[in-house]
Amino acid sequence: MTTTEKIANAKKRIDELERLIKYWNDSDHDEEKIVNFKRKIENKVA
């Protein structure tokens, strides 16, 4: 992956995060906001 591609991907992620921040801060959305994140738990033995 070239540097240009890495920068383009980073910009896409930043734009997505900015849209999420705007949505969560938008006072027009009065409905309950719940996000379910899947969590992967691994048991590791030392």
C-alpha positions in Angstrom: 0.0 0.0 0.0 1.4 3.3 -1.0 1.6 6.4 1.1 -1.1 8.1 -1.0 -3.4 5.1 -0.4 -2.8 5.2 3.3 -3.5 8.9 3.4 -6.7 8.4 1.4 -7.9 5.6 3.8 -7.1 7.7 6.8 -9.1 10.6 5.4 -12.1 8.3 4.9 -11.9 7.1 8.5 -11.7 10.7 9.7 -14.7 11.7 7.7 -16.7 8.7 9.1 -15.7 9.6 12.6 -16.7 13.3 12.1 -20.1 12.2 10.8 -20.6 10.0 13.9 -19.6 12.8 16.2 -22.0 15.2 14.4 -24.8 12.6 14.7 -24.2 12.0 18.4 -24.0 15.7 19.2 -27.1 16.6 17.1 -29.8 17.7 19.5 -32.5 16.9 16.9 -32.1 13.2 17.6 -34.1 12.6 20.8 -34.5 8.8 20.4 -32.4 6.6 22.5 -29.0 5.9 21.0 -27.6 2.5 21.6 -24.7 1.0 19.8 -23.9 -2.7 20.3 -20.3 -3.5 19.8 -19.2 -7.1 19.4 -16.4 -8.0 21.7 -13.9 -10.8 21.1 -12.6 -12.1 24.3 -9.6 -14.4 24.1 -8.3 -16.5 27.0 -4.6 -16.5 27.0 -2.5 -18.6 29.3 0.9 -17.2 30.3 
